[in-house]
Protein backbone atom coordinates (compact mmCIF):
# COMPACT_ATOMS: atom_id res chain seq x y z
CA UNK A 1 0.00 0.00 0.00
CA UNK A 2 1.25 3.50 -0.84
CA UNK A 3 1.46 6.39 1.58
CA UNK A 4 -2.06 7.46 2.59
CA UNK A 5 -2.67 11.18 2.24
CA UNK A 6 -5.65 13.50 2.00
CA UNK A 7 -5.21 16.51 -0.27
CA UNK A 8 -7.29 19.06 -2.08
CA UNK A 9 -7.98 18.95 -5.77
CA UNK A 10 -5.08 20.02 -8.00
CA UNK A 11 -4.70 23.63 -9.08
CA UNK A 12 -6.12 24.59 -12.47
CA UNK A 13 -3.94 25.55 -15.43
CA UNK A 14 -4.55 29.28 -15.14
CA UNK A 15 -3.27 29.23 -11.58
CA UNK A 16 -0.20 27.28 -12.66
CA UNK A 17 0.65 29.85 -15.29
CA UNK A 18 0.83 32.64 -12.72
CA UNK A 19 4.41 33.68 -11.98
CA UNK A 20 3.20 35.20 -8.71
CA UNK A 21 2.33 31.86 -7.11
CA UNK A 22 3.76 31.26 -3.64
CA UNK A 23 6.96 29.23 -3.47
CA UNK A 24 8.01 26.93 -0.62
CA UNK A 25 10.93 24.54 -0.23
CA UNK A 26 11.41 21.14 1.35
CA UNK A 27 15.01 20.28 2.20
CA UNK A 28 15.82 16.69 3.08
CA UNK A 29 18.14 16.69 6.10
CA UNK A 30 17.34 13.58 8.12
CA UNK A 31 20.24 11.27 7.34
CA UNK A 32 23.29 10.27 9.35
CA UNK A 33 25.88 9.79 6.62
CA UNK A 34 27.18 6.39 7.57
CA UNK A 35 30.50 6.74 5.72
CA UNK A 36 31.35 10.11 7.25
CA UNK A 37 33.74 10.48 10.20
CA UNK A 38 32.18 11.16 13.59
CA UNK A 39 28.57 10.79 14.62
CA UNK A 40 26.76 13.91 13.38
CA UNK A 41 23.87 14.30 10.99
CA UNK A 42 25.37 14.41 7.51
CA UNK A 43 24.09 17.90 6.68
CA UNK A 44 25.80 19.44 9.74
CA UNK A 45 29.31 18.73 8.43
CA UNK A 46 30.99 21.95 7.41
CA UNK A 47 32.16 23.08 3.97
CA UNK A 48 33.64 26.53 3.43
CA UNK A 49 33.16 27.24 7.15
CA UNK A 50 29.41 26.53 7.26
CA UNK A 51 27.19 23.50 7.69
CA UNK A 52 26.36 22.15 4.26
CA UNK A 53 22.61 22.50 4.82
CA UNK A 54 23.04 26.23 5.45
CA UNK A 55 24.23 26.68 1.86
CA UNK A 56 21.10 24.93 0.59
CA UNK A 57 18.84 27.07 2.77
CA UNK A 58 20.60 30.19 1.47
CA UNK A 59 19.92 29.14 -2.13
CA UNK A 60 16.24 28.54 -1.34
CA UNK A 61 16.02 31.94 0.34
CA UNK A 62 17.67 33.57 -2.67
CA UNK A 63 14.71 32.57 -4.84
CA UNK A 64 12.28 33.74 -2.13
CA UNK A 65 11.06 30.34 -0.96
CA UNK A 66 8.99 30.76 2.19
CA UNK A 67 8.37 28.67 4.18
CA UNK A 68 11.39 26.38 4.05
CA UNK A 69 10.69 22.99 5.63
CA UNK A 70 13.68 21.05 6.91
CA UNK A 71 12.98 17.33 7.20
CA UNK A 72 15.08 16.18 10.15
CA UNK A 73 15.64 12.87 11.88
CA UNK A 74 18.95 11.58 13.16
CA UNK A 75 20.20 13.82 16.00
CA UNK A 76 17.78 16.45 14.79
CA UNK A 77 18.64 18.85 17.60
CA UNK A 78 21.95 19.59 15.87
CA UNK A 79 20.16 20.66 12.68
CA UNK A 80 17.57 22.66 14.60
CA UNK A 81 20.32 24.50 16.47
CA UNK A 82 21.64 25.91 13.18
CA UNK A 83 18.36 27.79 12.63
CA UNK A 84 17.45 29.10 16.07
CA UNK A 85 17.70 32.88 15.58
CA UNK A 86 14.90 35.42 15.02
CA UNK A 87 16.05 35.66 11.37
CA UNK A 88 15.02 32.03 10.86
CA UNK A 89 11.29 32.67 11.04
CA UNK A 90 10.88 31.20 7.56
CA UNK A 91 12.14 27.81 8.75
CA UNK A 92 9.78 25.00 9.74
CA UNK A 93 10.74 21.49 10.82
CA UNK A 94 9.27 18.12 9.97
CA UNK A 95 10.41 14.86 11.53
CA UNK A 96 11.11 11.68 9.57
CA UNK A 97 11.16 9.20 12.44
CA UNK A 98 12.22 6.31 10.19
CA UNK A 99 14.24 6.70 7.02
CA UNK A 100 12.04 4.94 4.50
CA UNK A 101 13.11 6.76 1.34
CA UNK A 102 12.88 10.18 -0.26
CA UNK A 103 9.12 10.09 -0.94
CA UNK A 104 8.58 9.12 2.69
CA UNK A 105 10.77 12.07 3.75
CA UNK A 106 8.72 14.50 1.66
CA UNK A 107 5.53 12.98 3.02
CA UNK A 108 6.81 13.86 6.50
CA UNK A 109 6.64 17.53 5.47
CA UNK A 110 2.94 17.44 4.55
CA UNK A 111 1.65 18.71 7.94
CA UNK A 112 4.07 21.65 7.80
CA UNK A 113 2.54 22.72 4.46
CA UNK A 114 -1.06 21.87 5.30
CA UNK A 115 -2.53 25.18 4.11
CA UNK A 116 0.05 25.93 1.42
CA UNK A 117 -1.06 26.29 -2.19
CA UNK A 118 1.67 27.01 -4.71
CA UNK A 119 4.94 25.56 -5.98
CA UNK A 120 7.49 23.73 -3.88
CA UNK A 121 11.16 23.01 -4.39
CA UNK A 122 12.41 19.65 -3.12
CA UNK A 123 16.16 19.68 -2.50
CA UNK A 124 18.80 17.64 -0.69
CA UNK A 125 20.47 19.16 2.35
CA UNK A 126 23.81 17.57 1.47
CA UNK A 127 24.23 19.54 -1.79
CA UNK A 128 26.04 22.74 -0.77
CA UNK A 129 27.22 23.53 -4.33
CA UNK A 130 23.66 24.44 -5.28
CA UNK A 131 23.30 27.85 -6.98
CA UNK A 132 20.41 30.27 -6.81
CA UNK A 133 20.64 30.85 -10.56
CA UNK A 134 20.11 27.13 -11.19
CA UNK A 135 17.00 27.15 -9.03
CA UNK A 136 15.71 30.24 -10.84
CA UNK A 137 16.08 28.50 -14.21
CA UNK A 138 14.23 25.49 -12.80
CA UNK A 139 11.38 27.61 -11.45
CA UNK A 140 11.09 29.65 -14.65
CA UNK A 141 10.80 26.54 -16.83
CA UNK A 142 8.29 25.03 -14.43
CA UNK A 143 6.02 28.05 -14.47
CA UNK A 144 6.33 28.97 -18.13
CA UNK A 145 5.31 25.48 -19.24
CA UNK A 146 2.51 24.92 -16.72
CA UNK A 147 4.17 21.70 -15.58
CA UNK A 148 3.12 19.66 -12.56
CA UNK A 149 6.77 18.78 -12.00
CA UNK A 150 10.06 20.04 -13.39
CA UNK A 151 13.47 18.55 -12.72
CA UNK A 152 16.89 19.98 -13.45
CA UNK A 153 19.44 17.56 -14.86
CA UNK A 154 23.13 17.46 -15.68
CA UNK A 155 25.25 15.57 -18.19
CA UNK A 156 28.45 14.26 -16.67
CA UNK A 157 31.36 12.12 -17.84
CA UNK A 158 30.96 9.48 -15.13
CA UNK A 159 27.30 8.91 -14.20
CA UNK A 160 28.06 6.02 -11.84
CA UNK A 161 25.74 6.02 -8.86
CA UNK A 162 23.21 8.50 -10.25
CA UNK A 163 19.70 7.98 -11.55
CA UNK A 164 19.62 8.17 -15.34
CA UNK A 165 17.25 10.39 -17.30
CA UNK A 166 15.46 8.25 -19.88
CA UNK A 167 13.88 10.07 -22.81
CA UNK A 168 11.68 8.89 -25.66
CA UNK A 169 12.52 9.03 -29.37
CA UNK A 170 11.40 12.67 -29.56
CA UNK A 171 13.55 13.70 -26.61
CA UNK A 172 10.70 14.02 -24.13
CA UNK A 173 11.23 12.85 -20.57
CA UNK A 174 10.08 9.30 -19.89
CA UNK A 175 11.50 8.22 -16.52
CA UNK A 176 14.23 8.40 -13.91
CA UNK A 177 15.88 4.99 -13.62
CA UNK A 178 18.09 4.30 -10.62
CA UNK A 179 21.42 2.67 -11.40
CA UNK A 180 20.56 -0.58 -9.63
CA UNK A 181 17.46 -0.95 -11.82
CA UNK A 182 19.01 0.21 -15.11
CA UNK A 183 19.60 -1.92 -18.19
CA UNK A 184 22.99 -1.99 -19.89
CA UNK A 185 21.67 0.52 -22.44
CA UNK A 186 20.40 2.85 -19.71
CA UNK A 187 23.67 2.66 -17.81
CA UNK A 188 25.35 4.27 -20.81
CA UNK A 189 23.18 7.41 -20.41
CA UNK A 190 25.21 10.35 -19.08
CA UNK A 191 22.28 12.69 -18.31
CA UNK A 192 21.65 12.25 -14.59
CA UNK A 193 19.30 13.32 -11.83
CA UNK A 194 21.05 15.55 -9.23
CA UNK A 195 17.78 15.82 -7.24
CA UNK A 196 16.65 19.39 -8.00
CA UNK A 197 12.85 19.35 -8.26
CA UNK A 198 10.01 21.85 -8.51
CA UNK A 199 6.40 20.70 -8.11
CA UNK A 200 2.91 22.06 -7.95
CA UNK A 201 2.47 21.21 -4.28
CA UNK A 202 -1.05 19.81 -4.51
CA UNK A 203 -0.05 17.57 -7.43
CA UNK A 204 2.97 16.27 -5.54
CA UNK A 205 0.99 15.67 -2.35
CA UNK A 206 -1.62 13.67 -4.23
CA UNK A 207 1.03 11.64 -6.09
CA UNK A 208 2.79 10.71 -2.86
CA UNK A 209 -0.26 8.65 -1.98
CA UNK A 210 0.37 6.47 -5.03
CA UNK A 211 4.07 5.76 -4.48
CA UNK A 212 4.68 2.08 -3.83
CA UNK A 213 7.59 0.63 -1.86
CA UNK A 214 10.56 -0.37 -3.96
CA UNK A 215 10.62 -4.18 -4.26
CA UNK A 216 14.34 -4.31 -3.49
CA UNK A 217 14.64 -1.86 -0.62
CA UNK A 218 11.03 -1.51 0.62
CA UNK A 219 11.58 2.26 0.57
CA UNK A 220 9.44 4.97 -1.06
CA UNK A 221 11.26 7.00 -3.72
CA UNK A 222 10.36 10.43 -5.05
CA UNK A 223 11.85 9.38 -8.39
CA UNK A 224 8.65 7.34 -8.93
CA UNK A 225 6.51 10.50 -8.82
CA UNK A 226 7.11 11.74 -12.41
CA UNK A 227 5.77 8.52 -13.92
CA UNK A 228 2.73 8.74 -11.63
CA UNK A 229 2.07 12.30 -12.80
CA UNK A 230 2.49 11.40 -16.46
CA UNK A 231 0.13 8.47 -16.10
CA UNK A 232 -2.49 11.01 -14.97
CA UNK A 233 -1.84 13.12 -18.05
CA UNK A 234 0.04 15.81 -16.14
CA UNK A 235 3.09 17.51 -17.55
CA UNK A 236 6.65 16.70 -16.44
CA UNK A 237 9.35 19.05 -17.72
CA UNK A 238 13.13 18.64 -17.76
CA UNK A 239 15.75 21.36 -17.98
CA UNK A 240 19.46 20.58 -18.26
CA UNK A 241 20.57 23.34 -15.92
CA UNK A 242 22.89 21.92 -13.26
CA UNK A 243 26.58 22.66 -13.92
CA UNK A 244 28.72 19.52 -13.96
CA UNK A 245 30.78 20.77 -11.03
CA UNK A 246 27.68 21.11 -8.87
CA UNK A 247 26.80 17.42 -9.14
CA UNK A 248 29.62 16.44 -6.77
CA UNK A 249 28.09 14.44 -3.94
CA UNK A 250 29.27 14.12 -0.36
CA UNK A 251 29.30 10.63 1.08
CA UNK A 252 32.85 10.34 2.40
CA UNK A 253 35.41 12.50 4.14
CA UNK A 254 37.43 12.74 0.91
CA UNK A 255 34.38 14.02 -0.98
CA UNK A 256 33.74 16.50 1.82
CA UNK A 257 37.23 17.93 1.33
CA UNK A 258 36.77 18.05 -2.43
CA UNK A 259 33.51 19.98 -2.21
CA UNK A 260 35.03 22.28 0.40
CA UNK A 261 37.82 23.17 -2.04
CA UNK A 262 35.39 23.79 -4.90
CA UNK A 263 33.07 25.99 -2.84
CA UNK A 264 35.93 27.90 -1.20
CA UNK A 265 37.48 28.63 -4.61
CA UNK A 266 34.11 29.79 -5.93
CA UNK A 267 33.66 32.16 -3.02
CA UNK A 268 37.20 33.52 -3.39
CA UNK A 269 36.59 34.22 -7.08
CA UNK A 270 33.55 36.32 -6.16
CA UNK A 271 35.47 38.58 -3.78
N, C-alpha and C positions, 0 to 999 in steps of 0.2 A: 504493500500500500504506500502511495506517495504521501508527502507531507500534507496534512489537512489544514486548510486555511480558508477563512471567509474574507471576501473582498468585494468591493463595489464593482459595478460594471465599468468596462474600459472606457477611457476618454474617447471622444469622437475626433474625427480627422481635423476639423477646424481648430479644436483646442490644441492638437499636436503641432499644428503649423505655426502656432504663436511663439515668437522668440522670447516673449516675456514670461513664459511659464516658470514657476518656481523650480529651483534646482537643489537637490540634496545630495549627500554622498554617504555611502557605506564603505568603511575601510575595515578589512579583515585583519584582526590583530590578536587572535586567540592562541596562536601556536607557541610551542616551546622552542623548536629548533634543535632537534635531537643531536645534530652533528656539530653544534656550536660549542665553544668552550664555556664552562660555567653553567649556571642553573637559572638564567633569566628568561623571560619571554623573548622570543626572537626579535621582535620589533623594538625592543628597548636597547639593543646593542647600538653603539654609537658609530656614525660615519661622519667625517668632517665636523667633529665636535658636537654632534647632536644625535639623539635617538633617531633611528631610521624612520620610524613612524611619524616623527615631527615634520620631516621633509614632505611626506605624502599629505599630511594635513595642510601644510602650507600651500601645496599645489592646488588642493581642493578649495581652499580659501581664495586663492588667486583668481579662480573662475566663479567666485561668489556663491559657492555651495553653502547652504544653510537650511537645516541643520546638517552636521556631520556626525554620523553614528559610528562609533568605534565598537566593533564586535570583539569582546575580550573574553579570556578564559583562564589559561594557565597563569598563575601569580598575577591576576588582573590588577591588584593594588599598585603594582609597579607602573603599569600603563596609565592607570587613572591619575597617579601622582604627577605625571608629565603635563596634565591638563587641569590643574587645580587652581588657576588664577581667575580673577574677575574677567580677564580678556578671553576666557575660554567658554563664554556663555553659549556659543554656537555648538559646543560639543555635547553629545548624548552618548550614553553607554548601553550596550546590549550584551548579555552574557550567553555564551555558547558553553553550556555545562559539559557537554561531550563533543568531541571533535568528530563529527560524522560527515565531513565533506563541505565543499564550498557552498552548495545550495542550502545545506542545513545551517551554515553560518549566516547566510543572508536571511534565511527564515527567522533566525534569532532576532533580527533587527526589526521585524514587522511591528511589534508593539510600540517601538520608538518612533515609528512613522505612521501611526494609526490614522491620523487625520490629514496626512500629507497627500497632495494631489499635484503631481508635476513629473519632472524627470529626475532620475537618480543615477549618479555615478557609482559603480562598484569597482573598488580598487583594492590592491593588496598592500598591507602595511609594511611589507619587507621590500618595497621597491623604491628606494630613496632617489633614484636617478630620474624619476618622473618629472616632466616639465609641464608648466602651465600652458604653454603654447600647444603642446600635444593634446591636452584635454580640451582646449578651445576648438581645435580642428575636429575632434571627435564630437563635441556638442553641436557644432555648426552643421556637420554632415547629418547628424541625427535629426535635427530640427528642420533642416531644409528639405529633407526627403520624407518627412512624416513617418519615420520608422518606429516600430515598437522597440527595437533593439539595434544598437550600433556598436561594433567592436573595432578597435584599432589594432592593426597587425604590424608585423615587421618581417622583412626577409633577411635571413642571416646565413652565413656560410655553414655553420654547424648547428643544425636544428635539434640535436640530440637532447632528449628530455622534455621537449616542448610539444604541446598539442599542435597538430598540423591543420592548416586551413584548406579544406577541400572545396573546390569550385566545380561548377558544371561546365559543359562545353562552351557556353556563352560567357563564362567568366563570373557568373553570379555565385554568391556564397551558397554552399550546400550543407556543410557541417564542420564542426571541430572534432577531430579524431585524436584522442590521446595516444601517445607513442605505444603504450602497451597493447592497444587495440588496433594499431595501424597495420595495413597490409604492406608488403614490400614496396609496392608502387607508391603508397601514401608516405612511407618513410623517406622517400626521395624528395618530398615537397620541402621547400626551404622557407615558405611563408608560414609564420608561427603565430601563436596566440600568447601575447605577453600579459594578458588579463587586465585590459583596460576596456571597461564596458560602460555604455550609457543606455538606460532603459526608460520607457514610460513606466512609472512606478506601478500603476494599477495592473498593467499587462504582466509585468514581472511577478507581482504578488500572486496573481491568478495562476501563472505558469508554474510557480513553485509547488503548487498543490498537485501537479501532474508529474513531477520528477520522481523517477523510480530508483531504488537503490542499485548501484552498480553490481552486477553479478559476481565480480571478482573481489571487490573490496567491501561491499555492503554499504558504501557511502553514497551520499547524494551530491551530484556534481552540477554546478551552474552551467557547465559546458553542454549539458543536455537541453538547456532552455531554448536556444535558437531553433532547434528542430521542432520543439513543441510549438513555438510561435508560428513557424512557417506552416506547420500542419493545420493551424487555425486560419491560415490565409493572411497572417500579419507579416509585415515587412521587416526583414533583417538586413541591415546595411553593413558594409565593411569599408574601412578606410585604412590604407597602408600609411600610417602616420608616425609610428614609433621609431625613432632613430636606432640603428643597430646597437650603438653603444649603450643605450638605455635598457636593453634587454638583459643585461648582466644580472644574474640572480645571486642571492646570498643564502647559501646553505652550509658553508664551512668557514672556518677562520681565514683561510687563504682568500676566499671570495670576498669576505668582509674587507680585507686589506685592499684588494683590487678595486672594489667599488669606492672605498675611502679615497684612494689615489685619484680615481676618475673625477669624483665629485669635488675634491679639493682643488684639482687643476682647473675645473670648470669655474669654480668660484674665484680663483685667483685671476683667471682671464677676464672676469667681469669687473675687476677692481680698477 
